[in-house]
């Protein structure tokens, strides 16, 4: 699909979509719980659908009624064979590898080619050390069998927080144990979300420095998936760039790391206000800054747009793991900014953006990356001519209603194909 987004002024209020990160976790916890759990999640996405498809393959006949999922406990017994369709969701793959290990399934994982080229080895090594047999077939897909033993697990924190989250979600299924995180602990807020989901499911989690002790069984009752700060960041960034957009339905005390978008936009010079469960900001004449994105890598594409709309040189640091996302975002973010008439380049693992306050417009290849597509659309608010986004359907991965919401806010969009 090609989306042409014309320069326009945005205004109005948009409701935050449910947090994709929390939806994955709560749906898994629900499917591990006896009986049927109601999970309120008013909207879905391709990634959430991938996790639901895997849980259905495990025997949880999940049904959607209105804004709720009714989630019964999985019925597939240990030792049985199952095919788990992960589509393009890295979170689904990594969490389900651990759930399958905790249940002792003979599992084959299916999904997009790039999904299986993303780093998995630290997790594979640790699961293998605890009784799980893992191999790859001729198509590089994962084949796994055996049940993980309870005990002490050790995993690096430098590659993916999803490894840690997966092991934490696995431990209640195999008798409990500990997870110790070594090296630099990046994206820790995502692990905090996992701990929150486990505790809401009556699983006991104790934290001491970088060591987690987990024991107990899943018992999650009716729950609500909170609003998503990651996708709300696109609208808050648009507001900081001179528009008047408010977002409702966000928890200002959320454990989501991307809640830090408020602080980062304030560093650019925007000013925030909280009114009646709405978050909004005002921005004009933004100034450059230095941003450490070690714990907020998903915000980088839209923060790069803000940097292009600011005056001066912005440096984005702590960005090495951007190479491991849906695209190599060190490359695709700089290509997006440059394609729209900006000036951005990579220096080691940093992104440097020479902001001039505006962009000219142009053609952006989304590279199958949802955050590149949405960031390019937001960039249109500071462009002098239209932004043409090739592969705009990538937004379906996390935010299928993105262009509809953009149009409702006054955006001028043409969709083809």
N, C-alpha and C positions, 0 to 999 in steps of 0.2 A: 504494500500500500504506500502511496505517496501522499504526504500531507503538505499542503502549502499554507503557511501561517503568515498572515499579513500584519504589519505593525499596527498596533491598536492599543487603546487604553483599557485596562481591566478594572472592574469594580464589582463589589458584591461580596457575598459570603458563600463559602463552600464547606460542606460537611466532610470531615476527615474520614477517609475510608478505613476499614479495620486493619490493624497492624498485621502484615503478612507474617512477620517473625513470630508474633504471639499466637497467631492462628495455627501455624505449624505445631507449636508446642502444646497448646491446649487440646487440639484435635487428637494428638497422639496420647496425651494423658487420659482423655475421655475414653479412647478406644482400649485402654489398658484397665479400665475400671469396670467392676461388676455392674450389671444392669444397663440402663440407658441414661446418657447424660445429654442435657440440652446445652448447646454452645451457641450463644448469640453472635452472629457474624453477618451483618447486613449485606456485604458484598464479597465476591470471591475474585480470583485471578487464576492464571494458568499455573502458577507455582502452588497455590493453595489446592487447586484441583488435583495436582500431581500427588500431593500428600494424601488427599482423600482417596484417590485411585489405589494407592498402595495399601491403605488401611482396609479398603473394600476387598482387595485381593487377599488380605489376611483374614477375611471373614466378618468384618464389621460392616453391616449393611446400612451405611450412613444415608440418611434421607434428609433432604432440605425442605422445610416448611416455612414459608415467609422469610423472616430474618434469622431463622434458627436452623442449626443442624441437629438432628437427633442421632446420637452416636452410641450404638450398642457395643459391648465388648467384643473383641476379635474372637473368632471361634476356631481358627486353624491351629491344630495341635503341633507341639514340638516334633521335629523330624519330617514334617510334611514339606513338599516342594511348592514353591510359589514364584511367580514372575512379578516383579515390582516395576511398574512403568513410571520413571522419574521425570520424563519429558526433558526440560532444560533446567530443572531446579537443583542446584547444588546443595541447598539446605535439605531437600527431600532425600537425595542420595545419601548424604553423610549421616543424617539422623536415622534413616531406615536401615543402613548397614548395621548400626548399633542395635536397633530394635530387633532386627532379624537375628543378630547374634545373641541377644538376650533371650529370645524365644527358642533358639535352636532350629531355625528353618534351613532348608536347602533352597537358597534363593538365587535367582538370576535377575540382575538389574538391567533395565533397558532405559534408553534415553538418547539425547542428542550426542553427536560425536564429540563436541567440545567439552561436554559434561565429564567425560571419562578421561580427558586430557588434563583436567584441573587436578591439583595435588590431592592425593589420597594416601600416599605411602606411609606417613607417620601413623595414621589411623589403622591402616592395614597391618603394619608391624606390631602395633600394640594388641590388636584383636588376635592376631596369629599367636602372639606370646601367651595368650590366655585361652587357647584351645579351639580357636576358630580357623577353619581352612579356607583360604581365599586365593583365587586365581583369576586370570583374564582369558577370555576366549579369543578367537581369531579376529573379532571385531573390537577388541580392547574392552569389552564389557566385563563387569565384575560377576563372578560366580562364587558363592559363599555357602559353607555348610558348617555344622557344629555349633555347640552352645558355649557361650563364654562362661568361664568360671568366676565366682565371686572373688574379691580380693583387692589388691592394690594396683592401680593403673597409673602410668606416668605418660604425659603427652606434652609436646612442645606447644607453647602459646604463640609462636611466631608465624605459623602457617595459616590456620583457620580456627576461629573460636567454635566452629561447628563440630570439630572433633571433640572438644571438651563437652559441649552440650549433648552430643550424641552419647558419650560415655555416661554422663550423669543420668540421662533418660533411661539408659540400659540397666543400670545397677539395681533398681527395684525389681527387675524381672529375673535377675540371676542371683539374688541373695544378698545384695548390698556390697559395700566396699568403699574404697577411696579413689579419688582422682587428684593427682598432684601435677600442677602445671609448671613446666620448666621454661627457661629462657625468658625472653621478653613477652609479657602477657598482653597481646594486642586484641582490640575489640572486646574488651572485658564486659562492657554493658550487655552484649548479647548473651553472655553466660549468666549475667544477673537476671535476664528475662527467663532463662531456663530454670534457675533456682526459684524464682517467683512462681512459675507454673508448677513446679514440683511441690512447693510448699502449699499452694492452693489445692493440690491433690492429696494432701495429708501425708506426703512423703517427708521424712525428716532429713534436712540438709544442714550440716554444720560446716562453717567456714573458718579456717585459720590460715592467714596469709594466702598462699596459693594452693592450699590443700582443701579438698571438699570430702566430707564423709557423708555417705548416703545410706539410709536404711528405712525400711517400712514398705508398705504396699500402696498402690494407686487407689485413691478414692475421691474422684472429682465429681462434684455435683454441678448443678446449673451454674454457668459462668458466662462472662461477657468478654469478647475480644475488644480491647481498647483501641482508640483511634491511632492512626499511624503517623508518627512524626516524620519518617523518611519521605513519604510521598507528599505530606503537607508542606515540606520544605520548599517544593516548587512554587507553591502559591505565596508563601512568606517571602521567598526571594523575589518574586514578581512585585510584591508590595514594596519591598525595600528598594526596588529599582524605579520607584516613582508611581506605582499604581495604588489602588485602594482595595485590597483584598483581605478579608478576614477568614479564619478557619475555625469552625466549631467542632466540638467533640474531642478535644485533646486533653489528656491528663497532664497537667503541669508538673505533677510529681512522679511521672512515669519513670521506670527504670530504663526506657529506651535511650540508647546513647545519642541518637540523632536529635533528641530534645535540645542538644547543644547548639542547634542551628540558631536559636535565639541569641546566644552569647556571641557566636561568630558574626552574625549580621550586625550586632551592636558594635563589634570591633570595626566593621566597615563604616559605621556611623549611623546606622538605622536606630530608631527608637521604638520600643515595643509597648503595647498596652493590652491588658486583659479586661474584657468586659463581658459579663453575662455568658460565661462559658465560651467566649470567643477569644482568639489570639490574633492580633494584627500588629502591623508595624508601619512606620512612616520612614521613608528614606529619600534623600536628595543629596546630590553632591557627595556621593560616597568616596571614601579615601582608601587607599591600599593598606594592606596589613600582612602579617605573617600568620599562617594557619597550620597547626599541627593536626593532621587528620588520622593519627595512629588508631584512634578509637572510633572514628566517624568516616570511614572510607567511602560509604555510599553517598555522602553529601558532596563529594568532590566535583562531579560534573556540573551541578547547579551553582556551587560556590565559585567555580571557574567563570561562569557567566556573570556572576556578581562582580568578580574581579575585573572582567573586561569592561563592566559598566562603571567601575570606579576610576578615580584618577591616581596614576602612579603604578609602581611595580609591586605586585602581590606575589609572595612565595608560598606555595603549598608544600609542606614537608611531611615526613612520615608516610609517604605514599607508595612504598615499594610493593605492597600487596595488591595495589590496583592492577598490576600485571596479571593477576590471577582471577579476575572477575569475568563477567559474560563476554567482555572483550578485554584487550590490554588497554585499560583506561588511561594509563600514562600517555599512550599513543592516541587513542580515540578522542580523549578530551582536548588535547592540544590541536589535533586535526580539526575538531569541531570549531574551536575558537578561530583558528586561522582561516577555515573555509568561509567564515562569516565576516572576514575582514579584520580580525583582531591579530594580536601578536603574542603567541605563546610558544614556549619551547621547554624541553626536558633537560634538566641538569642533574646528572646522577639519578637519584630517585625522587627528585623534586620537580614540581611544575612551576615555571615562572611565567607570569602574565603581565604584560605591559598594558595597563588599562588606559583607555582614552575617553571613557565616559559613554561611548556608543559603539555600535557595529554597523556594517554596511548591509548585511544580509548575504544570502548565497545558498548553495546546495550542500547538505550534510548527509553523509551516509551513516545511518544509525548503527551499522555493524551488528545487527541482531541484539543490540543492547538497549533495554528499556530506558535506562537513565540517560543515555545519550539522546534518545529520541525526545524525551520530555524536556530535557535541558535546552535542546535546540529550539523547541517550541516556545519556551519561556524567553529565550534570547530575542525572539521577535519583538518584544516590547521595547528593546533598545536599538532596534535595527532601522535603517532608512529605507530598506526595500524588503520584499518577502523572504522568508526562510522556507526552503523546500527540503523536506525530510524524506529521504529514501529508506524504505523499510520501517515505516512508522508503525506498522502493526506490532512492533516489539513492545509497545506499551502494554499489550495484553498480558505480559508476563507478571506484572504486579498491579496495573491500574487500567483495566479495560475501559473505564469510563472517563479517562483523562481528557480526550478531545471534546467530549460532550460537556464536561465541566468547564473547559476552557471557553467553549462557545457560550455557555450560560453566563460566564463572567464578562462577556463582551468581546471575546476574541473572534477574529475573522479567519475562518479555517475552511479550506477546500480539501476533501478527501477523494482520492482516486484509487480504484483497484481494490 
